[in-house]
Amino acid sequence: MSSNPQVRDCMRMKVVTADVSDAVFDVTAKMIESNVGCVVITQNDDIAGIVTKGDVIKNTILKQPQQYQGKERISSIMITPVVTISPDDSLEDAAKLMSDRHVSKLPVVDQESGLLVGIITSTDIIGIEPAYVAFLKDLISSSLGK
């Protein structure tokens, strides 16, 4: 690993995506089947939002458990705007961005093409560069406090 590792060094290139018109139930099933913590929501191949397992629980089942049927569109609960990062940015930049914006997952977008090329999570960063735990400490603390 270089002395200043970049996002490309630990991002995952396989990104699970869904369309804005997909049902919450279908996107949740895709998340579980793929064993991932989030799905990037797209519209016409552009990033439109992001949804985590926590978003699904918080915005559907916990809000109206008696009324929830899973037919709602994912666009109704996705987070926008999406905070993204370039594969050329440093892991330190990614950790700081996550902490500053209170997110734990960043879609990685190629700056030239504008295309989604990967995803990086706080867990990925901690796994490859434990020194950045300090940058993510506030994010972890705020997540546990919610």
C-alpha positions as CSV (number, residue, x, y, z in Angstrom):
1,M,0.0,0.0,0.0
2,S,1.3,3.4,-0.8
3,S,2.0,6.0,1.8
4,N,-1.1,7.9,0.7
5,P,-3.6,5.3,-0.4
6,Q,-6.4,6.3,-2.8
7,V,-10.0,5.4,-2.9
8,R,-9.4,3.1,-5.9
9,D,-7.1,1.0,-3.6
10,C,-10.0,-0.3,-1.5
11,M,-13.3,0.6,-3.3
12,R,-15.5,-2.3,-4.3
13,M,-16.2,-2.2,-8.0
14,K,-19.3,-4.3,-7.9
15,V,-22.1,-1.9,-6.9
16,V,-25.6,-3.0,-6.4
17,T,-28.0,-0.6,-8.1
18,A,-31.8,-0.3,-8.5
19,D,-34.0,2.0,-10.5
20,V,-36.0,4.9,-8.9
21,S,-39.2,3.2,-10.0
22,D,-38.4,-0.1,-8.1
23,A,-40.5,-1.0,-5.1
24,V,-39.0,-0.8,-1.6
25,F,-39.7,-4.5,-1.1
26,D,-37.8,-5.4,-4.3
27,V,-34.8,-3.2,-3.4
28,T,-34.7,-4.6,0.1
29,A,-34.7,-8.2,-1.3
30,K,-31.9,-7.3,-3.6
31,M,-29.9,-5.8,-0.7
32,I,-30.3,-9.0,1.3
33,E,-29.6,-11.4,-1.6
34,S,-26.4,-9.4,-2.5
35,N,-25.4,-9.2,1.2
36,V,-24.7,-5.5,1.0
37,G,-25.6,-2.6,3.3
38,C,-26.8,-0.2,0.6
39,V,-28.1,0.1,-2.9
40,V,-27.3,3.0,-5.2
41,I,-30.5,4.3,-6.9
42,T,-30.2,5.3,-10.5
43,Q,-32.4,7.0,-13.1
44,N,-31.3,6.8,-16.8
45,D,-27.8,5.5,-15.6
46,D,-27.3,8.6,-13.4
47,I,-27.1,8.4,-9.6
48,A,-30.4,9.6,-8.2
49,G,-30.1,8.5,-4.6
50,I,-28.8,5.9,-2.1
51,V,-30.7,3.7,0.3
52,T,-29.2,1.7,3.2
53,K,-30.8,-1.1,5.3
54,G,-31.2,1.5,8.1
55,D,-33.1,3.9,5.7
56,V,-35.5,1.1,4.8
57,I,-36.2,0.2,8.4
58,K,-36.4,3.8,9.6
59,N,-38.6,5.2,6.8
60,T,-41.0,2.3,6.2
61,I,-41.5,-0.3,8.8
62,L,-40.8,1.9,11.9
63,K,-42.9,4.8,10.6
64,Q,-46.1,2.9,9.8
65,P,-45.8,-0.8,10.7
66,Q,-49.5,-1.5,10.3
67,Q,-49.7,0.3,6.9
68,Y,-46.4,-0.9,5.4
69,Q,-47.0,-3.1,2.4
70,G,-43.6,-2.9,0.6
71,K,-45.2,-1.5,-2.6
72,E,-43.9,2.0,-2.1
73,R,-41.3,3.2,-4.6
74,I,-37.7,3.4,-3.5
75,S,-37.6,7.0,-4.6
76,S,-39.9,7.9,-1.7
77,I,-37.2,6.9,0.9
78,M,-33.9,7.3,-1.0
79,I,-31.4,9.9,0.3
80,T,-30.6,12.8,-2.0
81,P,-28.4,14.5,-2.9
82,V,-25.8,11.7,-2.9
83,V,-22.4,12.4,-1.6
84,T,-19.8,10.9,-4.0
85,I,-16.1,10.7,-4.3
86,S,-13.5,10.2,-7.0
87,P,-11.3,7.1,-7.2
88,D,-8.3,9.4,-7.3
89,D,-9.1,11.0,-3.9
90,S,-7.2,9.8,-0.9
91,L,-8.6,7.5,1.8
92,E,-8.0,10.4,4.2
93,D,-10.3,12.6,2.1
94,A,-12.9,9.8,2.0
95,A,-12.8,9.4,5.8
96,K,-13.0,13.2,6.4
97,L,-15.9,13.5,3.9
98,M,-17.8,10.7,5.6
99,S,-17.3,12.3,8.9
100,D,-18.2,15.8,7.8
101,R,-21.3,14.7,5.9
102,H,-22.4,12.0,8.4
103,V,-22.5,9.2,5.8
104,S,-20.8,5.8,5.9
105,K,-21.0,4.9,2.2
106,L,-19.7,6.8,-0.8
107,P,-20.5,5.9,-4.4
108,V,-17.3,6.4,-6.4
109,V,-17.7,8.4,-9.6
110,D,-15.2,8.8,-12.4
111,Q,-14.7,12.5,-12.8
112,E,-14.1,12.4,-16.5
113,S,-17.0,10.1,-17.6
114,G,-19.4,10.8,-14.7
115,L,-20.0,7.1,-14.4
116,L,-20.4,5.1,-11.2
117,V,-17.3,2.9,-10.9
118,G,-17.4,1.6,-7.3
119,I,-18.4,2.2,-3.7
120,I,-16.4,2.7,-0.6
121,T,-17.6,2.3,3.0
122,S,-16.3,3.3,6.4
123,T,-15.7,-0.4,7.0
124,D,-13.6,-0.7,3.9
125,I,-11.4,2.2,5.0
126,I,-11.0,0.9,8.6
127,G,-10.1,-2.5,7.2
128,I,-7.3,-1.2,5.0
129,E,-6.1,1.9,6.9
130,P,-6.8,1.6,10.6
131,A,-5.1,5.0,11.2
132,Y,-8.2,6.7,9.8
133,V,-10.4,5.4,12.6
134,A,-10.0,8.8,14.3
135,F,-11.7,10.6,11.3
136,L,-14.6,8.2,11.5
137,K,-15.0,8.2,15.3
138,D,-17.6,11.0,15.2
139,L,-19.5,9.3,12.4
140,I,-19.6,6.0,14.4
141,S,-20.6,7.9,17.6
142,S,-23.4,9.7,15.9
143,S,-24.7,6.6,14.3
144,L,-24.8,4.8,17.6
145,G,-26.6,7.7,19.2
146,K,-29.5,7.6,16.7
